[in-house]
Amino acid sequence: MKKDKRLLNIALPKGRLGERVLDIFERSGKGIGTLDKDDRKLIFENEAAGVRFFWIKPSDVTVYVERGAADIGIAGSDVIAEHEPDVYELLDLGIGVCRMCVATTESNAKNAVRSEVITVATKYPETARRYYHSLGYDID
């Protein structure tokens, strides 16, 4: 009779952070060998190590974990701050660096009125909204 071995499902972000994490797993003996960056495959298994990796968009990592598709995931603090998922942050790996900056023209900076709604272009609307709200601005 074959034993049904459950794999630990791990959501990893595509890109630089995911590649660094895969290297950590490789060094621990829980990796998948070499990753062909041109391969369109999104799921990689190492049955001997008991792990399955999902190679997904960084913004989807917390969704996979929150909804139970992955047991754990590696996500940047920017993604966690933006989406505020209902997950536990177990460990800061200290391998990714994130910095958010605000840029505007000098005249906009001088003429900004807190009672006016200002327009902000960003990939992180909730993070921007919280930041500007802390300064007393409404944003669109």
C-alpha positions in Angstrom: 0.0 0.0 0.0 1.4 3.4 -1.0 1.6 6.0 1.7 -0.1 9.3 0.8 2.4 11.9 1.7 1.1 15.5 2.0 3.4 18.1 0.6 4.0 21.5 2.2 2.6 24.1 -0.3 4.8 27.2 -0.5 3.8 30.3 -2.5 6.8 32.2 -3.8 6.8 35.5 -5.7 8.2 35.6 -9.2 11.2 37.8 -9.5 14.2 38.8 -7.5 12.7 38.0 -4.1 11.5 34.6 -5.2 14.9 33.7 -6.7 16.6 34.6 -3.5 14.2 32.5 -1.4 14.6 29.5 -3.8 18.4 29.8 -3.2 17.7 29.5 0.6 15.6 26.4 0.0 18.3 25.0 -2.3 21.0 25.4 0.4 18.7 23.7 3.0 18.1 20.7 0.7 14.5 21.5 0.2 14.8 23.1 -3.2 13.8 22.2 -6.8 17.2 22.3 -8.5 17.7 24.8 -11.3 14.8 27.0 -12.3 14.5 27.7 -16.1 13.3 31.3 -16.2 11.9 30.8 -19.7 9.8 27.8 -18.5 6.1 28.7 -18.2 5.6 26.1 -15.5 4.2 27.6 -12.2 4.2 24.6 -9.9 7.4 22.8 -8.9 7.6 19.8 -6.6 10.3 18.1 -4.6 8.5 15.0 -3.2 11.6 13.7 -1.5 11.8 16.9 0.5 8.0 17.1 1.0 7.6 20.5 -0.7 5.6 22.0 -3.5 6.3 25.6 -4.7 3.8 27.9 -6.5 5.7 30.4 -8.6 3.2 33.3 -8.7 2.8 37.1 -9.0 4.1 38.8 -5.8 0.7 40.4 -5.2 -1.0 36.9 -5.2 1.2 35.3 -2.5 -0.9 36.6 0.4 -4.1 35.6 -1.4 -2.9 32.0 -1.8 -2.0 31.8 1.9 -5.1 33.6 3.1 -7.4 31.4 1.1 -5.6 28.1 2.0 -4.2 27.3 -1.4 -0.7 27.6 0.1 0.4 26.6 3.6 3.0 29.4 3.8 4.2 32.1 1.5 7.1 34.5 1.1 5.9 38.1 0.5 7.5 41.5 0.6 6.5 43.9 3.3 5.1 46.2 0.6 2.6 43.6 -0.4 1.6 42.8 3.1 1.1 46.5 4.0 -0.9 47.1 0.9 -3.3 44.2 1.1 -3.4 43.7 4.9 -4.2 40.0 4.6 -5.5 37.9 7.5 -2.3 35.9 7.9 0.5 35.7 10.4 3.9 37.1 9.7 6.2 34.4 11.0 9.6 35.7 10.2 11.3 38.6 8.5 13.9 37.0 6.3 15.8 40.3 6.0 16.5 39.6 2.3 14.3 42.1 0.5 14.5 45.9 0.7 11.6 48.1 0.0 11.4 51.9 0.0 8.5 54.0 -1.1 9.1 57.6 -2.2 6.8 60.5 -3.0 7.7 62.7 -6.0 6.1 66.0 -7.1 7.0 69.3 -8.6 8.1 72.1 -6.3 5.1 74.2 -7.1 2.7 71.3 -6.2 4.5 70.9 -2.9 4.2 74.6 -2.1 0.5 74.8 -3.2 -0.9 71.7 -1.7 -3.9 72.5 0.5 -5.0 70.0 3.0 -8.7 70.7 2.3 -8.3 69.8 -1.3 -8.3 66.2 -2.7 -5.0 65.5 -4.4 -4.5 63.0 -7.2 -1.9 60.3 -6.6 -0.7 57.7 -9.1 0.6 54.6 -7.4 0.8 50.8 -7.4 -0.1 50.9 -3.7 -3.3 52.9 -3.3 -4.2 51.7 0.2 -0.7 52.4 1.5 -0.7 55.9 -0.1 -4.2 56.6 1.3 -3.0 55.7 4.8 0.1 57.8 4.4 -1.6 60.9 3.1 -4.4 60.5 5.6 -1.8 60.6 8.4 -0.7 64.0 7.0 -4.3 65.3 6.8 -4.8 65.0 3.0 -7.6 63.2 1.1 -6.4 61.6 -2.1 -7.8 60.2 -5.3 
